[in-house]
Amino acid sequence: MRTFSKALSLTGLATRAGKTVSGEFASEKAVKSGNARLVLVAEDASANTKKKFSDSCRFYQVPFRTIGDRESLGKVVGKDFRATVVITDAGLAQAVLTAMEKEPSTNRRDESDT
């Protein structure tokens, strides 16, 4: 069993606070509507999903990171599998980004940094 990183734990906290959106359609809608503060995509998500969110986040100027796998992301939001999770709260998003910077194993910085 994998140990959850602090970034994933904070994502779970954001979910319990009602500050996340998960799933491809809902995540895409959150980015386009301007509600997204951080987009997390599973490392094992399809190349098409990663590209779609990378491009969308670059256009809408939303931080984008890859973290964990679909099972881990799903577990922290209370679902079976999730390829994408969006954090909608600025403070929680910043906390997750800070945690990812401190954890070399989850420090996946993508080109859409803002």
C-alpha positions in Angstrom: 0.0 0.0 0.0 1.3 3.4 -0.9 1.8 6.0 1.7 -0.2 9.2 1.1 1.8 12.3 0.6 1.0 15.5 2.5 -0.3 17.0 -0.8 -2.8 14.2 -1.2 -3.8 14.5 2.4 -4.4 18.2 2.0 -6.5 17.4 -1.1 -8.6 15.1 1.0 -9.0 17.9 3.5 -10.2 20.2 0.7 -12.7 17.5 -0.3 -14.1 17.3 3.2 -14.4 21.0 3.2 -16.4 20.9 -0.1 -13.7 22.7 -2.0 -12.9 20.2 -4.7 -14.5 19.1 -8.0 -13.6 15.7 -9.5 -14.0 13.9 -12.8 -13.1 15.1 -16.3 -16.3 16.9 -17.2 -16.8 18.7 -13.9 -13.1 19.6 -13.7 -13.1 21.1 -17.2 -16.2 23.1 -16.3 -14.5 24.5 -13.2 -11.5 25.6 -15.1 -13.5 27.3 -17.9 -15.8 29.0 -15.4 -12.9 30.5 -13.4 -13.5 28.6 -10.2 -10.4 26.4 -10.4 -7.4 27.4 -8.3 -5.4 24.2 -8.9 -5.8 21.3 -11.2 -4.4 17.9 -10.2 -4.2 15.1 -12.8 -3.2 11.5 -12.1 0.2 10.5 -13.4 -1.4 7.4 -15.0 -4.1 9.5 -16.7 -4.2 9.2 -20.5 -2.0 11.4 -22.6 -5.1 13.0 -24.1 -6.4 13.9 -20.6 -3.1 15.4 -19.6 -2.8 17.4 -22.8 -6.4 18.6 -22.6 -5.9 19.9 -19.0 -2.4 21.2 -19.6 -3.6 23.3 -22.6 -6.8 24.5 -20.8 -4.9 25.4 -17.6 -2.3 27.3 -19.6 -5.0 29.3 -21.5 -7.1 30.1 -18.3 -3.9 30.6 -16.2 -4.6 27.9 -13.6 -1.7 25.9 -12.0 -1.6 22.4 -13.2 0.2 19.4 -11.6 0.4 15.7 -11.9 0.3 13.7 -8.7 -0.3 10.1 -7.6 -2.3 7.7 -9.6 -6.0 7.5 -10.4 -6.6 5.2 -7.5 -4.9 7.6 -5.0 -6.8 10.6 -6.3 -10.0 8.7 -6.2 -9.4 7.6 -2.6 -8.8 11.1 -1.3 -12.1 12.4 -2.8 -14.1 9.3 -1.7 -14.5 7.8 -5.2 -13.1 4.6 -6.8 -10.9 6.2 -9.5 -10.4 9.8 -10.5 -8.1 11.1 -13.2 -8.6 14.8 -12.3 -9.3 16.8 -9.2 -9.7 20.5 -9.1 -9.3 22.5 -5.9 -11.5 25.6 -5.8 -10.2 27.3 -2.7 -7.1 29.6 -3.1 -5.7 28.9 0.3 -6.0 25.2 0.1 -4.6 25.2 -3.4 -1.5 27.1 -2.2 -1.1 24.7 0.7 -1.1 21.7 -1.7 1.4 23.5 -4.0 3.7 24.2 -1.1 3.5 20.6 0.1 4.3 19.4 -3.4 7.4 21.6 -3.5 8.6 20.1 -0.3 8.1 16.5 -1.4 10.5 15.5 -4.2 8.5 12.4 -5.1 5.4 14.4 -5.9 7.1 17.5 -7.3 5.7 17.3 -10.8 5.9 20.8 -12.1 4.2 21.2 -15.4 4.8 24.0 -18.0 1.5 25.8 -17.2 2.9 27.4 -14.0 1.4 30.8 -13.2 
